[in-house]
């Protein structure tokens, strides 16, 4: 057994017990991403077989350690282990179910209320600026990175709009604390009607419009989500919401092009996000 595995065992055994730790270590030997749930605990771990995922989990650990007392429901972090090759986080297991079973479900479970989730977003955005949380989102740089990859999938008018945006969009005038991955699959609803936000790997400072835009784009079909932004009540500026919708749609097209083999599933999802991108651009032009 490697020395790091011994230390990981020492951290987890008081919670999980020997057999469950054996199972976790066996899974980590075969997979770079592992999650297991027991009657009381939930553990997620990453190894250096997935360097990007390992660093993301390390960032979540850092955020949870330096940001106690958030005004939203967050599972309690009860134990953790971090080394160069493994990061593992152990949380209370919640008696709650996600608002969607997977990332690209594009729907909400029965009983979920969009307005209630947006109230949670507002509560998070009222947190005083956290100087230890980085700003990791700038629209122009994101679009500049995505555009060369996705341009072959776009019509000339859309490409022209994005090229102009890369050079002309101003930085957001305000940034707030952002969950950063506020998909329905990362929001849990408990039996009392409480909403829990999980998976804080991408928490950083972003424009106030980012989290609501991301949530609505994944809560329905993406193009329908853009239309819902037009009817959204709250303090968010319409054009800011649409600009984040443009960036998110461009990113998703890039992800489907680069992370999924060509085929019907890839083509279907690229088209869904292409429709959303065109719809968001139309809305911006009408502002």
ChimeraX commands (.cxc) that place a marker at each C-alpha (Angstrom):
marker #1 position 0.00,0.00,0.00 radius 0.5
marker #1 position 1.33,3.46,-0.90 radius 0.5
marker #1 position 2.01,5.91,1.90 radius 0.5
marker #1 position -0.65,8.32,0.56 radius 0.5
marker #1 position -3.23,5.54,0.61 radius 0.5
marker #1 position -2.42,4.90,4.29 radius 0.5
marker #1 position -3.02,8.55,5.13 radius 0.5
marker #1 position -6.24,8.61,3.12 radius 0.5
marker #1 position -7.42,5.54,5.00 radius 0.5
marker #1 position -6.64,7.23,8.32 radius 0.5
marker #1 position -8.79,10.22,7.35 radius 0.5
marker #1 position -11.77,8.21,6.12 radius 0.5
marker #1 position -11.95,5.13,8.37 radius 0.5
marker #1 position -13.48,6.97,11.36 radius 0.5
marker #1 position -16.44,7.72,9.08 radius 0.5
marker #1 position -16.65,4.89,6.58 radius 0.5
marker #1 position -15.12,1.83,8.18 radius 0.5
marker #1 position -12.52,-0.50,6.74 radius 0.5
marker #1 position -14.56,-2.28,4.07 radius 0.5
marker #1 position -15.95,0.91,2.57 radius 0.5
marker #1 position -12.49,2.48,2.49 radius 0.5
marker #1 position -11.19,-0.67,0.77 radius 0.5
marker #1 position -13.91,-0.25,-1.85 radius 0.5
marker #1 position -13.04,3.42,-2.36 radius 0.5
marker #1 position -9.32,2.69,-2.75 radius 0.5
marker #1 position -10.06,-0.13,-5.19 radius 0.5
marker #1 position -12.19,2.24,-7.28 radius 0.5
marker #1 position -9.51,4.93,-7.21 radius 0.5
marker #1 position -6.98,2.40,-8.50 radius 0.5
marker #1 position -9.15,1.97,-11.61 radius 0.5
marker #1 position -10.88,5.33,-12.08 radius 0.5
marker #1 position -9.75,8.95,-11.89 radius 0.5
marker #1 position -13.18,10.11,-10.62 radius 0.5
marker #1 position -14.99,8.28,-7.85 radius 0.5
marker #1 position -18.10,9.02,-5.77 radius 0.5
marker #1 position -19.62,6.71,-3.16 radius 0.5
marker #1 position -22.55,7.16,-0.80 radius 0.5
marker #1 position -23.21,5.36,2.47 radius 0.5
marker #1 position -26.06,5.64,4.92 radius 0.5
marker #1 position -24.58,8.80,6.50 radius 0.5
marker #1 position -21.82,10.05,4.24 radius 0.5
marker #1 position -21.04,11.03,0.67 radius 0.5
marker #1 position -17.45,10.94,-0.61 radius 0.5
marker #1 position -16.08,12.20,-3.89 radius 0.5
marker #1 position -12.46,11.80,-4.91 radius 0.5
marker #1 position -10.21,12.52,-7.89 radius 0.5
marker #1 position -6.76,11.32,-8.82 radius 0.5
marker #1 position -3.96,12.68,-10.98 radius 0.5
marker #1 position -5.32,10.49,-13.77 radius 0.5
marker #1 position -7.68,13.44,-14.28 radius 0.5
marker #1 position -5.45,16.49,-13.67 radius 0.5
marker #1 position -8.18,19.02,-14.46 radius 0.5
marker #1 position -10.68,17.30,-12.21 radius 0.5
marker #1 position -8.10,16.92,-9.45 radius 0.5
marker #1 position -7.38,20.65,-9.47 radius 0.5
marker #1 position -11.11,21.47,-9.56 radius 0.5
marker #1 position -11.73,19.37,-6.45 radius 0.5
marker #1 position -8.76,21.03,-4.77 radius 0.5
marker #1 position -10.36,24.40,-5.56 radius 0.5
marker #1 position -13.66,23.26,-4.04 radius 0.5
marker #1 position -11.86,22.22,-0.86 radius 0.5
marker #1 position -10.14,25.60,-0.64 radius 0.5
marker #1 position -13.39,27.47,-1.20 radius 0.5
marker #1 position -15.30,25.51,1.44 radius 0.5
marker #1 position -12.50,25.98,3.97 radius 0.5
marker #1 position -12.27,29.75,3.56 radius 0.5
marker #1 position -15.97,30.52,3.00 radius 0.5
marker #1 position -17.88,29.33,6.08 radius 0.5
marker #1 position -21.35,30.54,6.93 radius 0.5
marker #1 position -22.71,30.94,3.42 radius 0.5
marker #1 position -26.37,32.11,3.36 radius 0.5
marker #1 position -27.43,29.08,1.31 radius 0.5
marker #1 position -27.68,25.40,2.24 radius 0.5
marker #1 position -24.38,23.61,1.61 radius 0.5
marker #1 position -23.62,20.01,2.71 radius 0.5
marker #1 position -21.29,20.01,5.70 radius 0.5
marker #1 position -17.70,19.05,4.90 radius 0.5
marker #1 position -16.75,16.54,7.62 radius 0.5
marker #1 position -13.39,15.31,6.42 radius 0.5
marker #1 position -10.90,15.73,3.61 radius 0.5
marker #1 position -7.59,14.51,2.27 radius 0.5
marker #1 position -5.40,16.28,-0.28 radius 0.5
marker #1 position -2.05,15.26,-1.78 radius 0.5
marker #1 position -0.36,15.70,-5.14 radius 0.5
marker #1 position -2.08,12.61,-6.52 radius 0.5
marker #1 position -5.44,12.39,-4.69 radius 0.5
marker #1 position -8.07,14.74,-3.29 radius 0.5
marker #1 position -11.04,13.33,-1.36 radius 0.5
marker #1 position -13.91,15.22,0.28 radius 0.5
marker #1 position -16.37,13.68,2.73 radius 0.5
marker #1 position -19.77,15.32,3.30 radius 0.5
marker #1 position -22.95,14.64,5.21 radius 0.5
marker #1 position -25.23,12.64,2.95 radius 0.5
marker #1 position -28.43,14.57,2.30 radius 0.5
marker #1 position -31.95,13.17,2.22 radius 0.5
marker #1 position -32.57,15.12,-0.95 radius 0.5
marker #1 position -32.84,14.57,-4.69 radius 0.5
marker #1 position -31.30,16.58,-7.54 radius 0.5
marker #1 position -33.54,18.76,-9.69 radius 0.5
marker #1 position -32.30,16.81,-12.72 radius 0.5
marker #1 position -30.75,13.35,-12.96 radius 0.5
marker #1 position -27.97,14.40,-15.33 radius 0.5
marker #1 position -26.27,17.46,-16.75 radius 0.5
marker #1 position -28.05,17.54,-20.09 radius 0.5
marker #1 position -31.55,16.55,-19.02 radius 0.5
marker #1 position -32.87,20.05,-19.84 radius 0.5
marker #1 position -35.78,19.72,-17.42 radius 0.5
marker #1 position -36.66,20.08,-13.75 radius 0.5
marker #1 position -38.07,17.41,-11.45 radius 0.5
marker #1 position -41.67,17.74,-10.35 radius 0.5
marker #1 position -42.08,20.15,-7.46 radius 0.5
marker #1 position -39.04,22.29,-8.28 radius 0.5
marker #1 position -39.69,26.01,-8.43 radius 0.5
marker #1 position -37.53,28.27,-10.58 radius 0.5
marker #1 position -38.37,31.28,-8.40 radius 0.5
marker #1 position -37.17,29.51,-5.26 radius 0.5
marker #1 position -33.83,28.64,-6.86 radius 0.5
marker #1 position -33.36,32.23,-8.01 radius 0.5
marker #1 position -33.95,33.40,-4.43 radius 0.5
marker #1 position -31.03,31.20,-3.41 radius 0.5
marker #1 position -28.93,32.83,-6.15 radius 0.5
marker #1 position -29.82,36.28,-4.84 radius 0.5
marker #1 position -28.92,35.28,-1.29 radius 0.5
marker #1 position -25.50,34.12,-2.48 radius 0.5
marker #1 position -24.97,37.32,-4.44 radius 0.5
marker #1 position -25.61,39.45,-1.36 radius 0.5
marker #1 position -22.50,38.05,0.33 radius 0.5
marker #1 position -19.90,40.76,0.88 radius 0.5
marker #1 position -17.02,40.56,-1.62 radius 0.5
marker #1 position -14.66,37.71,-0.75 radius 0.5
marker #1 position -11.11,38.82,-1.52 radius 0.5
marker #1 position -9.82,35.25,-1.37 radius 0.5
marker #1 position -12.18,34.17,-4.18 radius 0.5
marker #1 position -10.69,34.77,-7.64 radius 0.5
marker #1 position -12.28,36.34,-10.69 radius 0.5
marker #1 position -12.09,33.53,-13.26 radius 0.5
marker #1 position -14.54,34.68,-15.91 radius 0.5
marker #1 position -14.13,37.30,-18.60 radius 0.5
marker #1 position -16.50,37.10,-21.55 radius 0.5
marker #1 position -14.21,38.36,-24.28 radius 0.5
marker #1 position -11.36,36.00,-23.42 radius 0.5
marker #1 position -13.77,33.06,-23.23 radius 0.5
marker #1 position -15.30,33.84,-26.62 radius 0.5
marker #1 position -11.85,34.44,-28.10 radius 0.5
marker #1 position -10.85,30.94,-26.99 radius 0.5
marker #1 position -14.01,29.22,-28.21 radius 0.5
marker #1 position -14.54,30.97,-31.54 radius 0.5
marker #1 position -11.73,29.38,-33.59 radius 0.5
marker #1 position -12.98,25.94,-32.56 radius 0.5
marker #1 position -16.71,26.44,-33.10 radius 0.5
marker #1 position -16.70,28.73,-36.16 radius 0.5
marker #1 position -17.07,25.79,-38.62 radius 0.5
marker #1 position -20.37,24.92,-36.90 radius 0.5
marker #1 position -21.80,28.45,-37.23 radius 0.5
marker #1 position -23.31,30.57,-39.98 radius 0.5
marker #1 position -21.34,33.65,-41.17 radius 0.5
marker #1 position -23.62,36.14,-39.41 radius 0.5
marker #1 position -23.14,34.41,-36.05 radius 0.5
marker #1 position -19.36,34.26,-36.57 radius 0.5
marker #1 position -19.31,37.97,-37.42 radius 0.5
marker #1 position -21.26,38.83,-34.26 radius 0.5
marker #1 position -18.91,36.81,-32.06 radius 0.5
marker #1 position -15.81,38.30,-33.70 radius 0.5
marker #1 position -17.15,41.78,-32.93 radius 0.5
marker #1 position -18.01,40.76,-29.35 radius 0.5
marker #1 position -14.46,39.54,-28.73 radius 0.5
marker #1 position -13.13,43.03,-29.49 radius 0.5
marker #1 position -15.96,45.33,-28.38 radius 0.5
marker #1 position -17.67,43.94,-25.29 radius 0.5
marker #1 position -16.74,45.82,-22.14 radius 0.5
marker #1 position -15.94,43.99,-18.92 radius 0.5
marker #1 position -18.87,43.48,-16.56 radius 0.5
marker #1 position -19.31,46.50,-14.28 radius 0.5
marker #1 position -19.89,44.28,-11.22 radius 0.5
marker #1 position -18.89,40.83,-10.01 radius 0.5
marker #1 position -20.46,38.81,-7.20 radius 0.5
marker #1 position -19.97,35.43,-5.57 radius 0.5
marker #1 position -21.00,32.80,-8.10 radius 0.5
marker #1 position -21.50,29.06,-7.72 radius 0.5
marker #1 position -20.30,28.72,-11.29 radius 0.5
marker #1 position -21.89,25.37,-12.13 radius 0.5
marker #1 position -25.50,26.00,-11.12 radius 0.5
marker #1 position -27.05,23.21,-13.16 radius 0.5
marker #1 position -30.25,21.51,-11.97 radius 0.5
marker #1 position -28.17,18.38,-11.31 radius 0.5
marker #1 position -26.16,20.37,-8.73 radius 0.5
marker #1 position -29.24,21.61,-6.85 radius 0.5
marker #1 position -30.94,19.23,-4.42 radius 0.5
marker #1 position -34.46,19.52,-3.03 radius 0.5
marker #1 position -35.14,17.99,0.38 radius 0.5
marker #1 position -38.42,16.77,1.85 radius 0.5
marker #1 position -39.05,20.04,3.66 radius 0.5
marker #1 position -38.79,22.03,0.42 radius 0.5
marker #1 position -35.25,23.29,1.09 radius 0.5
marker #1 position -32.79,23.74,-1.76 radius 0.5
marker #1 position -29.16,22.66,-1.35 radius 0.5
marker #1 position -26.31,23.78,-3.62 radius 0.5
marker #1 position -23.59,21.16,-4.14 radius 0.5
marker #1 position -20.37,20.83,-6.18 radius 0.5
marker #1 position -18.59,24.15,-5.59 radius 0.5
marker #1 position -15.61,23.29,-7.79 radius 0.5
marker #1 position -16.06,26.36,-10.00 radius 0.5
marker #1 position -16.99,28.97,-7.39 radius 0.5
marker #1 position -15.50,32.37,-8.19 radius 0.5
marker #1 position -16.49,35.98,-8.80 radius 0.5
marker #1 position -18.58,36.50,-11.93 radius 0.5
marker #1 position -21.20,38.92,-13.25 radius 0.5
marker #1 position -24.51,38.65,-11.33 radius 0.5
marker #1 position -26.19,37.44,-14.52 radius 0.5
marker #1 position -24.07,34.30,-14.91 radius 0.5
marker #1 position -25.66,31.90,-12.41 radius 0.5
marker #1 position -29.30,32.67,-13.35 radius 0.5
marker #1 position -28.47,32.43,-17.06 radius 0.5
marker #1 position -26.73,29.07,-16.63 radius 0.5
marker #1 position -29.55,27.70,-14.48 radius 0.5
marker #1 position -32.32,28.67,-16.90 radius 0.5
marker #1 position -30.44,27.46,-19.99 radius 0.5
marker #1 position -30.13,23.98,-18.45 radius 0.5
marker #1 position -33.58,23.92,-16.83 radius 0.5
marker #1 position -35.35,23.81,-20.19 radius 0.5
marker #1 position -34.26,23.35,-23.76 radius 0.5
marker #1 position -31.48,25.93,-24.21 radius 0.5
marker #1 position -33.40,28.10,-26.70 radius 0.5
marker #1 position -36.44,28.07,-24.40 radius 0.5
marker #1 position -34.13,29.05,-21.57 radius 0.5
marker #1 position -33.07,32.16,-23.52 radius 0.5
marker #1 position -36.73,33.11,-23.91 radius 0.5
marker #1 position -37.25,32.69,-20.16 radius 0.5
marker #1 position -34.42,35.17,-19.55 radius 0.5
marker #1 position -36.57,37.76,-21.31 radius 0.5
marker #1 position -39.30,37.27,-18.68 radius 0.5
marker #1 position -37.01,36.96,-15.69 radius 0.5
marker #1 position -37.87,39.24,-12.78 radius 0.5
marker #1 position -35.15,40.46,-10.47 radius 0.5
marker #1 position -32.18,42.82,-10.47 radius 0.5
marker #1 position -30.41,41.27,-13.45 radius 0.5
marker #1 position -29.92,43.36,-16.59 radius 0.5
marker #1 position -31.40,41.79,-19.71 radius 0.5
marker #1 position -28.42,42.40,-21.99 radius 0.5
marker #1 position -26.05,41.01,-19.36 radius 0.5
marker #1 position -28.14,37.83,-19.15 radius 0.5
marker #1 position -28.08,37.45,-22.92 radius 0.5
marker #1 position -24.33,38.03,-23.10 radius 0.5
marker #1 position -23.73,35.25,-20.58 radius 0.5
marker #1 position -26.13,33.07,-22.58 radius 0.5
marker #1 position -23.94,33.67,-25.65 radius 0.5
marker #1 position -20.78,32.65,-23.78 radius 0.5
marker #1 position -22.42,29.57,-22.25 radius 0.5
marker #1 position -23.87,28.43,-25.58 radius 0.5
marker #1 position -20.50,28.87,-27.31 radius 0.5
marker #1 position -18.81,26.88,-24.56 radius 0.5
marker #1 position -21.31,24.04,-24.84 radius 0.5
marker #1 position -20.88,23.84,-28.61 radius 0.5
marker #1 position -17.11,23.64,-28.02 radius 0.5
marker #1 position -17.56,20.94,-25.39 radius 0.5
marker #1 position -19.74,18.78,-27.63 radius 0.5
marker #1 position -17.33,19.21,-30.54 radius 0.5
marker #1 position -14.21,18.33,-28.54 radius 0.5
marker #1 position -15.39,15.90,-25.87 radius 0.5
marker #1 position -17.97,13.71,-27.64 radius 0.5
marker #1 position -17.36,11.51,-30.71 radius 0.5
marker #1 position -19.21,12.49,-33.89 radius 0.5
marker #1 position -22.66,10.97,-34.13 radius 0.5
marker #1 position -26.37,11.67,-33.65 radius 0.5
marker #1 position -26.02,12.68,-29.99 radius 0.5
marker #1 position -23.25,15.15,-30.72 radius 0.5
marker #1 position -25.13,16.62,-33.69 radius 0.5
marker #1 position -28.36,16.98,-31.70 radius 0.5
marker #1 position -26.75,18.84,-28.82 radius 0.5
marker #1 position -24.67,21.10,-31.04 radius 0.5
marker #1 position -27.89,22.10,-32.79 radius 0.5
marker #1 position -29.67,22.75,-29.47 radius 0.5
marker #1 position -26.92,25.15,-28.42 radius 0.5
marker #1 position -26.64,26.69,-31.87 radius 0.5
marker #1 position -30.33,27.60,-31.63 radius 0.5
marker #1 position -29.79,29.11,-28.18 radius 0.5
marker #1 position -26.79,31.08,-29.43 radius 0.5
marker #1 position -28.77,32.54,-32.35 radius 0.5
marker #1 position -31.68,33.38,-30.05 radius 0.5
marker #1 position -29.43,35.15,-27.53 radius 0.5
marker #1 position -27.78,37.17,-30.31 radius 0.5
marker #1 position -31.22,38.17,-31.62 radius 0.5
marker #1 position -32.18,39.34,-28.14 radius 0.5
marker #1 position -28.97,41.38,-27.76 radius 0.5
marker #1 position -29.59,43.09,-31.09 radius 0.5
marker #1 position -33.09,43.99,-29.92 radius 0.5
marker #1 position -31.91,45.56,-26.64 radius 0.5
marker link #1:1,2 radius 0.2
marker link #1:2,3 radius 0.2
marker link #1:3,4 radius 0.2
marker link #1:4,5 radius 0.2
marker link #1:5,6 radius 0.2
marker link #1:6,7 radius 0.2
marker link #1:7,8 radius 0.2
marker link #1:8,9 radius 0.2
marker link #1:9,10 radius 0.2
marker link #1:10,11 radius 0.2
marker link #1:11,12 radius 0.2
marker link #1:12,13 radius 0.2
marker link #1:13,14 radius 0.2
marker link #1:14,15 radius 0.2
marker link #1:15,16 radius 0.2
marker link #1:16,17 radius 0.2
marker link #1:17,18 radius 0.2
marker link #1:18,19 radius 0.2
marker link #1:19,20 radius 0.2
marker link #1:20,21 radius 0.2
marker link #1:21,22 radius 0.2
marker link #1:22,23 radius 0.2
marker link #1:23,24 radius 0.2
marker link #1:24,25 radius 0.2
marker link #1:25,26 radius 0.2
marker link #1:26,27 radius 0.2
marker link #1:27,28 radius 0.2
marker link #1:28,29 radius 0.2
marker link #1:29,30 radius 0.2
marker link #1:30,31 radius 0.2
marker link #1:31,32 radius 0.2
marker link #1:32,33 radius 0.2
marker link #1:33,34 radius 0.2
marker link #1:34,35 radius 0.2
marker link #1:35,36 radius 0.2
marker link #1:36,37 radius 0.2
marker link #1:37,38 radius 0.2
marker link #1:38,39 radius 0.2
marker link #1:39,40 radius 0.2
marker link #1:40,41 radius 0.2
marker link #1:41,42 radius 0.2
marker link #1:42,43 radius 0.2
marker link #1:43,44 radius 0.2
marker link #1:44,45 radius 0.2
marker link #1:45,46 radius 0.2
marker link #1:46,47 radius 0.2
marker link #1:47,48 radius 0.2
marker link #1:48,49 radius 0.2
marker link #1:49,50 radius 0.2
marker link #1:50,51 radius 0.2
marker link #1:51,52 radius 0.2
marker link #1:52,53 radius 0.2
marker link #1:53,54 radius 0.2
marker link #1:54,55 radius 0.2
marker link #1:55,56 radius 0.2
marker link #1:56,57 radius 0.2
marker link #1:57,58 radius 0.2
marker link #1:58,59 radius 0.2
marker link #1:59,60 radius 0.2
marker link #1:60,61 radius 0.2
marker link #1:61,62 radius 0.2
marker link #1:62,63 radius 0.2
marker link #1:63,64 radius 0.2
marker link #1:64,65 radius 0.2
marker link #1:65,66 radius 0.2
marker link #1:66,67 radius 0.2
marker link #1:67,68 radius 0.2
marker link #1:68,69 radius 0.2
marker link #1:69,70 radius 0.2
marker link #1:70,71 radius 0.2
marker link #1:71,72 radius 0.2
marker link #1:72,73 radius 0.2
marker link #1:73,74 radius 0.2
marker link #1:74,75 radius 0.2
marker link #1:75,76 radius 0.2
marker link #1:76,77 radius 0.2
marker link #1:77,78 radius 0.2
marker link #1:78,79 radius 0.2
marker link #1:79,80 radius 0.2
marker link #1:80,81 radius 0.2
marker link #1:81,82 radius 0.2
marker link #1:82,83 radius 0.2
marker link #1:83,84 radius 0.2
marker link #1:84,85 radius 0.2
marker link #1:85,86 radius 0.2
marker link #1:86,87 radius 0.2
marker link #1:87,88 radius 0.2
marker link #1:88,89 radius 0.2
marker link #1:89,90 radius 0.2
marker link #1:90,91 radius 0.2
marker link #1:91,92 radius 0.2
marker link #1:92,93 radius 0.2
marker link #1:93,94 radius 0.2
marker link #1:94,95 radius 0.2
marker link #1:95,96 radius 0.2
marker link #1:96,97 radius 0.2
marker link #1:97,98 radius 0.2
marker link #1:98,99 radius 0.2
marker link #1:99,100 radius 0.2
marker link #1:100,101 radius 0.2
marker link #1:101,102 radius 0.2
marker link #1:102,103 radius 0.2
marker link #1:103,104 radius 0.2
marker link #1:104,105 radius 0.2
marker link #1:105,106 radius 0.2
marker link #1:106,107 radius 0.2
marker link #1:107,108 radius 0.2
marker link #1:108,109 radius 0.2
marker link #1:109,110 radius 0.2
marker link #1:110,111 radius 0.2
marker link #1:111,112 radius 0.2
marker link #1:112,113 radius 0.2
marker link #1:113,114 radius 0.2
marker link #1:114,115 radius 0.2
marker link #1:115,116 radius 0.2
marker link #1:116,117 radius 0.2
marker link #1:117,118 radius 0.2
marker link #1:118,119 radius 0.2
marker link #1:119,120 radius 0.2
marker link #1:120,121 radius 0.2
marker link #1:121,122 radius 0.2
marker link #1:122,123 radius 0.2
marker link #1:123,124 radius 0.2
marker link #1:124,125 radius 0.2
marker link #1:125,126 radius 0.2
marker link #1:126,127 radius 0.2
marker link #1:127,128 radius 0.2
marker link #1:128,129 radius 0.2
marker link #1:129,130 radius 0.2
marker link #1:130,131 radius 0.2
marker link #1:131,132 radius 0.2
marker link #1:132,133 radius 0.2
marker link #1:133,134 radius 0.2
marker link #1:134,135 radius 0.2
marker link #1:135,136 radius 0.2
marker link #1:136,137 radius 0.2
marker link #1:137,138 radius 0.2
marker link #1:138,139 radius 0.2
marker link #1:139,140 radius 0.2
marker link #1:140,141 radius 0.2
marker link #1:141,142 radius 0.2
marker link #1:142,143 radius 0.2
marker link #1:143,144 radius 0.2
marker link #1:144,145 radius 0.2
marker link #1:145,146 radius 0.2
marker link #1:146,147 radius 0.2
marker link #1:147,148 radius 0.2
marker link #1:148,149 radius 0.2
marker link #1:149,150 radius 0.2
marker link #1:150,151 radius 0.2
marker link #1:151,152 radius 0.2
marker link #1:152,153 radius 0.2
marker link #1:153,154 radius 0.2
marker link #1:154,155 radius 0.2
marker link #1:155,156 radius 0.2
marker link #1:156,157 radius 0.2
marker link #1:157,158 radius 0.2
marker link #1:158,159 radius 0.2
marker link #1:159,160 radius 0.2
marker link #1:160,161 radius 0.2
marker link #1:161,162 radius 0.2
marker link #1:162,163 radius 0.2
marker link #1:163,164 radius 0.2
marker link #1:164,165 radius 0.2
marker link #1:165,166 radius 0.2
marker link #1:166,167 radius 0.2
marker link #1:167,168 radius 0.2
marker link #1:168,169 radius 0.2
marker link #1:169,170 radius 0.2
marker link #1:170,171 radius 0.2
marker link #1:171,172 radius 0.2
marker link #1:172,173 radius 0.2
marker link #1:173,174 radius 0.2
marker link #1:174,175 radius 0.2
marker link #1:175,176 radius 0.2
marker link #1:176,177 radius 0.2
marker link #1:177,178 radius 0.2
marker link #1:178,179 radius 0.2
marker link #1:179,180 radius 0.2
marker link #1:180,181 radius 0.2
marker link #1:181,182 radius 0.2
marker link #1:182,183 radius 0.2
marker link #1:183,184 radius 0.2
marker link #1:184,185 radius 0.2
marker link #1:185,186 radius 0.2
marker link #1:186,187 radius 0.2
marker link #1:187,188 radius 0.2
marker link #1:188,189 radius 0.2
marker link #1:189,190 radius 0.2
marker link #1:190,191 radius 0.2
marker link #1:191,192 radius 0.2
marker link #1:192,193 radius 0.2
marker link #1:193,194 radius 0.2
marker link #1:194,195 radius 0.2
marker link #1:195,196 radius 0.2
marker link #1:196,197 radius 0.2
marker link #1:197,198 radius 0.2
marker link #1:198,199 radius 0.2
marker link #1:199,200 radius 0.2
marker link #1:200,201 radius 0.2
marker link #1:201,202 radius 0.2
marker link #1:202,203 radius 0.2
marker link #1:203,204 radius 0.2
marker link #1:204,205 radius 0.2
marker link #1:205,206 radius 0.2
marker link #1:206,207 radius 0.2
marker link #1:207,208 radius 0.2
marker link #1:208,209 radius 0.2
marker link #1:209,210 radius 0.2
marker link #1:210,211 radius 0.2
marker link #1:211,212 radius 0.2
marker link #1:212,213 radius 0.2
marker link #1:213,214 radius 0.2
marker link #1:214,215 radius 0.2
marker link #1:215,216 radius 0.2
marker link #1:216,217 radius 0.2
marker link #1:217,218 radius 0.2
marker link #1:218,219 radius 0.2
marker link #1:219,220 radius 0.2
marker link #1:220,221 radius 0.2
marker link #1:221,222 radius 0.2
marker link #1:222,223 radius 0.2
marker link #1:223,224 radius 0.2
marker link #1:224,225 radius 0.2
marker link #1:225,226 radius 0.2
marker link #1:226,227 radius 0.2
marker link #1:227,228 radius 0.2
marker link #1:228,229 radius 0.2
marker link #1:229,230 radius 0.2
marker link #1:230,231 radius 0.2
marker link #1:231,232 radius 0.2
marker link #1:232,233 radius 0.2
marker link #1:233,234 radius 0.2
marker link #1:234,235 radius 0.2
marker link #1:235,236 radius 0.2
marker link #1:236,237 radius 0.2
marker link #1:237,238 radius 0.2
marker link #1:238,239 radius 0.2
marker link #1:239,240 radius 0.2
marker link #1:240,241 radius 0.2
marker link #1:241,242 radius 0.2
marker link #1:242,243 radius 0.2
marker link #1:243,244 radius 0.2
marker link #1:244,245 radius 0.2
marker link #1:245,246 radius 0.2
marker link #1:246,247 radius 0.2
marker link #1:247,248 radius 0.2
marker link #1:248,249 radius 0.2
marker link #1:249,250 radius 0.2
marker link #1:250,251 radius 0.2
marker link #1:251,252 radius 0.2
marker link #1:252,253 radius 0.2
marker link #1:253,254 radius 0.2
marker link #1:254,255 radius 0.2
marker link #1:255,256 radius 0.2
marker link #1:256,257 radius 0.2
marker link #1:257,258 radius 0.2
marker link #1:258,259 radius 0.2
marker link #1:259,260 radius 0.2
marker link #1:260,261 radius 0.2
marker link #1:261,262 radius 0.2
marker link #1:262,263 radius 0.2
marker link #1:263,264 radius 0.2
marker link #1:264,265 radius 0.2
marker link #1:265,266 radius 0.2
marker link #1:266,267 radius 0.2
marker link #1:267,268 radius 0.2
marker link #1:268,269 radius 0.2
marker link #1:269,270 radius 0.2
marker link #1:270,271 radius 0.2
marker link #1:271,272 radius 0.2
marker link #1:272,273 radius 0.2
marker link #1:273,274 radius 0.2
marker link #1:274,275 radius 0.2
marker link #1:275,276 radius 0.2
marker link #1:276,277 radius 0.2
marker link #1:277,278 radius 0.2
marker link #1:278,279 radius 0.2
marker link #1:279,280 radius 0.2
marker link #1:280,281 radius 0.2
marker link #1:281,282 radius 0.2
marker link #1:282,283 radius 0.2
marker link #1:283,284 radius 0.2
marker link #1:284,285 radius 0.2
marker link #1:285,286 radius 0.2
marker link #1:286,287 radius 0.2
view
